[in-house]
Structures are given as structure tokens and as C-alpha cells.
Amino acid sequence: MWRTQCAMVDASLFSVSNHPCTGDVDRLLLLRKQQASQQSLAQLQTEKAGDLYDKFVGFTESLQEVGKKIQDAQQAHDNVCKQNCTQAGAIWYDV
């Protein structure tokens, strides 16, 4: 048979600790605290994941910029070599 004496109230309102519903309310309050703790942990994990993602995106963008600068340097090197090593009138061509 169901307990018909139970009410949903804060545990601090109970003055009799051996009431049949006290254990049920205690379990409900414990469950609610656990859920709040899990929600807080999930929120913290979400924030940390977002921060990590932002760092990864920043790192990737910086790495792409380094790659572009390396390509630019390689192209400048190739141009200098063409001008001074292989064309008529170049420094090494006349030697």
C-alpha cells in the first residue's frame, strides 16, 4: 500500500525524525544534491572544453600563418636564386 502521509517539503521542516516519509525525503534531497553537483561538473567540463577548443583554433591559425611565411620565404629565396644564379648578367653567371 502506498504511503499517503508523504508530502514534498524541505527536510528542515520535519520535527520528527522517525516519520515514515523522512527517509524518502532524505533520499530525494540527496538525489537533488547529486544532480546539482553533476550539473555543476558538466558545466565546468563544458567551459574547459570550450577554452581548449579556442586554444586549438588559435594554435591552428598561428601554424597556418607560419606555413604561409615559410612559403613566402621559399618564394623569395627562389626569386633571388633565379636573379643571381641563372640569368645573364647575374653575379655568378659572368664568372
Secondary structure as the mmCIF struct_conf table of DSSP 4:
data_model
#
loop_
_struct_conf.conf_type_id
_struct_conf.id
_struct_conf.beg_label_comp_id
_struct_conf.beg_label_asym_id
_struct_conf.beg_label_seq_id
_struct_conf.end_label_comp_id
_struct_conf.end_label_asym_id
_struct_conf.end_label_seq_id
TURN_TY1_P TURN_TY1_P1 THR A 4 GLN A 5
HELX_RH_3T_P HELX_RH_3T_P1 ALA A 11 LEU A 13
TURN_TY1_P TURN_TY1_P2 SER A 17 ASN A 18
TURN_TY1_P TURN_TY1_P3 PRO A 20 CYS A 21
HELX_RH_AL_P HELX_RH_AL_P1 THR A 22 CYS A 81
HELX_RH_PI_P HELX_RH_PI_P1 LYS A 82 THR A 86
BEND BEND1 GLN A 87 GLN A 87
TURN_TY1_P TURN_TY1_P4 ALA A 88 GLY A 89
TURN_TY1_P TURN_TY1_P5 ILE A 91 TYR A 93
#
